Amino acid sequence: MTRKNISTVAIALSALLAGQAFAANTNAPVTRAQVQAELAEAVRSGQIFDNAQDTMLNRAYPQRYTNAQAQAGKTRGQVQAELAQAARSGQVFDTAADQYVDVAYPANYPAPQAAGKTRAQVQAELAEAVRTGQIFDTASDTTLRNAYPGRY
């Protein structure tokens, strides 16, 4: 054999063996659960062909499919705790009244308290703003400190 024939046979043999190595994984049996999981992922990501649009669903309707990975869901206990908190605060929708229950039945739920500063804290903050000139002057459309720099 000539050198040219030997290298041709070697290339053909290596291509044949490489092709069999890649094809070995496709011959393995796939379970029903694996097929269902792959189908669910394809539906979720839009990797299903749309005959009407003649393209993949995620290309025909990109606004329906995000590239973000699905985040892990909440546990059953977390969901139950959220529901209990929503029921206590009236943030459960009443379909009969067509509104949230705290709006439909305000007497049953306390008014939400605004978490904020005490009166003394607000007065101290105001006194500090007056002292440093941080009060807004509508006549000059700026703070008093900027309008009257000699005073502060």
Steps between C-alpha positions, in 0.01 A plus 500: 500500500610845434527773759197678351281189531610437861410853609165480317414173676608644837280809455201292391544261793527783754189669356308175525601442862427861600154479345424183695615660823259790453216270399546272802308735732197523271442124506456492878138445606322810628248466779149640483584745780800631306289554190231679702762722665656587163156581357410719797829691463444544126148634558622733778783641288303518173709238321189361327451553126198712404365389163285811458799733542747256339748560782565416865253641753770694686588680176140560393399631846817617680304699759354176635834333564775641716860388501514500879522166671199399705555569866438239761147523635394552857442217739151400603560649846610834355190522281273413791668764719454763226135407461441523875664844511292619203180374665587680827566828318202472263709466186291210369278567199126452553347400167145561626580862591745529206763665722742423781333414829666785691336742255166318492479461880718776653350458848648150524857613439704766681625794297866455406734693725771697328832411654687825534659753728362630824382859531813591696722354227322699230524823704872446559555433130310818407699709748826367352383579143405856603834548678705382197284672235371183336143634477382557144424863406228513232567868421858431393433138394793374707589424862535788748869421534550558126270803487658673803853362540602769750244380755615140519 
